Amino acid sequence: MDLTPIHPKVTPIYQTSVFKFASLAELETYYTAPDHGGMYGYSRSEHPNSDELVTEVARLEGAAGGGVATGAGLAGLLAAVLAVCQAGDHVLCPAELYGGSVVLLSKELSRLGIETSYVPLADLYDVARHRRPNTKLVLAEVLSNPLLVVLDGPRLAQSCREQGILLLIDSSFTSPILTRPLDWGADMVWHSATKYLGGHSDLTAGVVVARDPEIGRHLRRIATNLGLMLAPLDSWLAVRGLKTLRLRMRQHSENALVVARFLAKHPAIAQVFYPGLETHPGHELAESQLLNGLYGGMLSLRLADDTMAAAERFIQQSQLFPLAPSLAGVASSCSYPTATSHRGLTEAQRRALGITPGVLRLSVGIEEPAELLADLAQALD
Ligand SMILES: Cc1ncc(COP(=O)(O)O)c(C=O)c1O
């Protein structure tokens, strides 16, 4: 079937595992020409939908080296680490790192000879002190989970540069609308596209983009050789999500600020963690570093009755913040770190991190703000 005269406005979903070649000569060009001569061969290596996704994220992040789209955020982390590390290398991370990343690094990659160590984020900036001779990579998040500690990205990037160590930033909570870590001097940016990039809670995906084209090539090689590539339909869904990313991030952020201000005054709330609040310890840093005056849609709260029973009552009463252990969808949700991201820790370890039984994390969606406030008011009352 010849589709040349058809010009769809939206890229179709190339739901095919393989592409046809007209001749052996064309096949040869595919294998030998730079960028395969613009051709596609086998969807484990590349296909138009993931290319469209990566091209757009790279444009938003200012990533000249391109990158790769993977079947989940964590597969993106795997590709990023393997792109620059091998057995015998060491990765340095903040102790506040997302639990899934900790499991991948400390339980799986450690078995392949890549070691990881953790220091509190506040100490991480002294890379010279915490590095080992074999440290190749520092991994950090722009906003920590669940207490929204703000990273000083330019400071960390400078410390890494001075030590000749690469910096990978997880920007899943922020997206390129709120921050562009490559502008600070980071080497790679990683997104769980399951979160804001996709934005509709209907896919799992990852995207990693790099400043350096050579790292970009390694990312693609690893994704091909390990079978990490994101499928066409999910790539297409993520691209559709990107088309409204700017609008969504604005509304998520505006709503979260309204919700945070409301919660901060409510007698049933002991503490609100949101970088957009002037009382947040990282507010000034966030203000100087986050773009467009936006602080994102994630916030956490500590109930005045700091117990699991009170958290359960909130969960039962709220209609618009269902308990769903992910984030960043257009519809609001809530998560309970004690039983999800931090369930592997002892109660004492959680308390040391500030995660007490009355801490809930809200992912504020793009609903009408008055409806969110009304729901929270009735749930808290
Ligand atoms: C901050 C952060 N990074 C990475 C991930 C991993 O992404 P995925 O679940 O798409 O593998 C998550 C998942 O919750 C996350 O919260």
The ligand as an SDF file (V2000), in Angstrom:
LIG
                    3D

 16 16  0  0  0  0  0  0  0  0999 V2000
   10.8780   10.6570   41.3150 C   0  0  0  0  0  0  0  0  0  0  0  0
   10.6730    9.3830   40.5560 C   0  0  0  0  0  0  0  0  0  0  0  0
   11.6250    8.9770   39.7020 N   0  0  0  0  0  0  0  0  0  0  0  0
   11.4890    7.8290   39.0070 C   0  0  0  0  0  0  0  0  0  0  0  0
   10.3890    7.0220   39.1410 C   0  0  0  0  0  0  0  0  0  0  0  0
   10.3170    5.7230   38.3860 C   0  0  0  0  0  0  0  0  0  0  0  0
    9.4750    5.8250   37.3040 O   0  0  0  0  0  0  0  0  0  0  0  0
    8.6310    4.5930   36.7250 P   0  0  0  0  0  0  0  0  0  0  0  0
    7.6610    4.1900   37.7770 O   0  0  0  0  0  0  0  0  0  0  0  0
    8.0180    5.1710   35.4930 O   0  0  0  0  0  0  0  0  0  0  0  0
    9.5940    3.4900   36.4270 O   0  0  0  0  0  0  0  0  0  0  0  0
    9.3730    7.4040   40.0240 C   0  0  0  0  0  0  0  0  0  0  0  0
    8.1730    6.5680   40.2010 C   0  0  0  0  0  0  0  0  0  0  0  0
    7.3540    6.7820   41.0650 O   0  0  0  0  0  0  0  0  0  0  0  0
    9.5300    8.6140   40.7540 C   0  0  0  0  0  0  0  0  0  0  0  0
    8.6050    9.0380   41.6460 O   0  0  0  0  0  0  0  0  0  0  0  0
  1  2  1  0
  2  3  1  0
  2 15  2  0
  3  4  2  0
  4  5  1  0
  5  6  1  0
  5 12  2  0
  6  7  1  0
  7  8  1  0
  8  9  2  0
  8 10  1  0
  8 11  1  0
 12 13  1  0
 12 15  1  0
 13 14  2  0
 15 16  1  0
M  END
$$$$
